[in-house]
Amino acid sequence: MTGEPSIEQLFPRARGEFLEMPGLRLTPQQAARLWAVDPAMSERLLDALAQAGFLNRNSAGAYSLTSMA
C-alpha cells in the first residue's frame, strides 16, 4: 500500500477546488503536484470528472470547470 488516496477520496476534494476557483485550469501534471499523487492517478481523476460532465479538457490537455457545473 502506497498511502496514496483513492479516486473516490480525491473526487470531492478536486470538485471543491474547481468550484472554489471557477477559472482554475490544471494539466494532469499540475494536478498531481497539487494533490500529491502520481500523474497517472491525477489523469484518471480528471478524466473521471470530465466523463461525469463536471470538467472539460481543452486542446492543450488542461481541465477546467464546465459551464454547466
VOMI-597686 format. One record per residue: x, y, z of N, C-alpha, C in turn. Coordinates in steps of 0.1 Angstrom, whole numbers, plus 5000, padded with zeros to 4 digits. Layout:
VOMI-597686
XYZXYZXYZ ...
***
This chain:
VOMI-597686
500849885000500050005000500950135000 500650224991501550344990501050454998 499850455004499350565011498750675003 498750654990498150744981496650734982 495950854982494450844983493850784970 492750724972492050674960491250784952 490850744940490050844933488750884940 488150784947486950814955487250914966 488450914972488751004982489151144976 489751144964490151264958489051344951 487951264947486951324939486251444946 485851444958485251564964486251674966 487451644969488551754970488751824957 488851744946489051804933487851894929 486651834931485451914928485452044936 485752034948485852154957486852264952 487952214948489052304942488452384930 487852314921487352374909486152464912 485352424921484152514925484652634932 485652634941486152744948486852844939 487452794928488252874919487752844905 486552894901485952864888486852884876 487852964876488752984865489952894865 490052804874491152714876491252624863 492452614858492852514847494052444851 493952314851495052224855495352114845 496652094842497051974835497151864845 497251744840497451634849498751644858 499751694852501051714859500851824870 500151934868499852034878498951974889 497951904885497051844895497851744903 498751664898499551574905500351644916 500851754913501651834923500651884934 499551944929498652004938498051904949 497751784944497151684952498051574957 499351594954500451504959500151354955 499851334943499651204937500451184925 500551064920501351044907500551094895 501151134885500451194873499451094867 499650964867498650874862497350884870 497550894884496350904892495551034889 496351144888495651274886494951264872 495551204862494851194849493651114850 493651004857492450924859491351004866 491751074876490751154884490151264875 491051344868490551444859489651384848 490051274842489251204832487851164838 487851114850486551074856485651194858 486251314862485451434864484951484850 485751464840485351504827484251414822 484351284824483251194820481951214827 482051264840480951294847480251434843 480951504834480451624829480751744837 481651724847482051834856483151924850 484051854843485251924837485251914822 485852004815486151994801487751984800 488151924789489551924786489852004773 490752094774491052174762492052114753 492352174742493252114732494752104737 495052184747496352184753496452074765 495352004768495351904778495051954792 494652074793494252134806492752114809 492452084821491052064825490552194832 489252224830488652334836487152304838 486552374847485152364850484252384838 483252294836482352314825481452434828 480852484819479952604821478652564828 478352434828477052394834477252334848 478552324853478752264866478352364877 
***
